[in-house]
Amino acid sequence: MRVRRKPGVTSETVDGEAVLIGPDAKEVIAVNAVGTLVWEALASPRDTDDLVDELLGTFDDVGRDELQRDVRGFLSELREADLIEEID
């Protein structure tokens, strides 16, 4: 599954943590440093597995399975907040 940022979503990063604002400004989400890395990677459409592979080298103490679960969970939260969309 490839996902990307939904058009119209704005973000601001301060001290390594992003604040995401939905296109209708009804949804505002503050994300931690790891979520910010995921969000930044979604500047272009990404396959979930490719995203995990890209981020895996960033964390010394996190295995691929754990990171994959965390990324999928975060993407699910972003999808529920209508901040990302799936593409073909």
Secondary structure, DSSP 8 states (H G I E B T S, - for coil): -EEEE-TT-EEEEETTEEEEE-TTS--EEE--HHHHHHHHHTTS-EEHHHHHHHHHTT-SS--HHHHHHHHHHHHHHHHHTT-EEEE-
